[in-house]
């Protein structure tokens, strides 16, 4: 009953929204003649109905808030007819269906400047930005020291590619197989959002060709949900270190995600290697030494 009452309320809002957007679209924008006897701004109801492929009476009822159901295909046609942007299209679906539309994923390669600033404000916290293909689009100093992204040419700066093809990256993750399988299962979840993306499909095809483990595991059905947990790393000169990590969505429309690491500084396993310092102190000193020019 609650859902029915909610739809009753949003039908009125839906009609008002459609009228407001219809009045903002000019005939020229949809290829119609302007004419000299237009009494209302924008498009007429009959013009919207014709362009969206429905009858005038049915569309009129929709604007009047009658109890009728609109399919997702029709709502997509209507959104194109009314020149709705992405935000307006989602609002249309929420009013008509009480749920967001299906959004096909796309690979995006531009990071907002504010996110770059945010990463640089975290000098001792490794961080990087991934797109839906898991290309590493940006990173901070700590992230580069830990993962070595800048050592690779741009076309190879992909977290999945490095995980399966780069010896240094494979050596960093310890144990590698457990974490690689978990990360691949997470990537499967992202790839499912963009089944037609040529860049993602090309990456999968290349990895199937060059790595037998990837080929075997990709054929499996493991799906990993959480984008947070603990990563186990081993690298000289600090030895074994555990990092908690989480993933923050920084641009929902473009599927950009900030991955952020914080070292676990409890009981250290590396007191001898770290000269009695805790893991976090030793890691921060290592980062500082990398930034200090040699005398």
Beta strands, then each sheet from edge to edge (+ up, - down):
strand 1: 127-130
strand 2: 136-139
strand 3: 229-235
strand 4: 239-251
strand 5: 256-263
sheet 1: 2+ 1- 5+ 4- 3+
end
